[in-house]
Amino acid sequence: MSEIFKYFESEIKIMSAVKRELVPIIIVKEIIDQKRELERILSKHKVKEPEEIEKEIEEGKLPEHPSYEDFLSALALRSNIEEMKKLASDLIGEI
């Protein structure tokens, strides 16, 4: 095996190890960012759960636009956060 091949093989192994360690950190940062955005949307409408936005729209307490878009965004953010928490937990368990 040539020296250059050994060098690149070694570098790839190092990069792979670093990547495995960085991915959970990146995911945790994304969870934090998405939680902040979810909290911003919920506090904008003075509610604790996305479904409360939909309920207030149905009751005529909030205008449909842009409240419904906020409701959908909040649902998506909450779902993403839960999925990323599971992924981060699995990845951290592998380290």
N, C-alpha and C positions, 0 to 999 in steps of 0.2 A: 504494500500500500504506500503510495507516495506521501511525502511530508505534507504537501498542500491539502491532500484529501483528509489526512489525519487532523490537520488544523481545522478545516471546515466542519468535520464531523464533531470535533470537540466544541466548537463554537455553537453548532446547532443544538447540542445537548444542553449547553449553558443557557441558550436563549429559550429553549423549551422549559427548563426548570424555572427561569425567571417569569416566563409567561404564565405558568401554572400558579405561581405565587402572586402575580399581579392581578390576574382575572378576578379573584374574590374582592380585592381592594377596589377595583374599578366598579364592580357590581354594587358594593356597599355604598360607594359615592353616588352612583345612579339612584339607589334606593333613597338616599338622603335628599337628593335633588327632586325626585318625584314626590316624596312626602311633603316637601316644602311647597311644591306647586299644588298638590292636593289640599293642603292646609290653607293656601291662599284662596283657592276657589271656594272652599267651605266657609271660610271666615267672611269672604265677600258677600255671601248669602246668609250669613249668621246661622249656619246649621252645622250639625256634627256628622251627618251621613249624606252621601249623594242622593239617596232616595227622598230625602226631605226637600231637596230642590224640586224634584219632579212633583211632589205632593203640593208644594206651594204654587207651582205653575198651574196645576189642575184646579186649585182653589182660587186662582186669579190673584194671588198675592204677589206673584212675580211675573214680569212680562215673558212671553215665550222666547223672544229673541233678545239678548243672547243667552238667557238662562238655560234653555234646553241644551245648547252647545256646551255650557259649563257642566251640566248634569252628565252628559255623555263623556266629557273629558275626565270628570271626577271618577266615573265608573271605570274607565280605561286605566287611569292612574292607579286606582285601588287594586285592580286586577294585576297590573304589571308589578306593583310593589310586592304582592303576595307571591307571584311566580318568581321574582328575583330573590326574595327571602329564601324560598325553598332551594333555588339554585345555589345561592351563596352558602347555605348550610351544607349542602352536598359537597360543594367544592372545598370548603374549609375542612370538612371531615376527611377529605382525601389527602390533605397536607400532612 
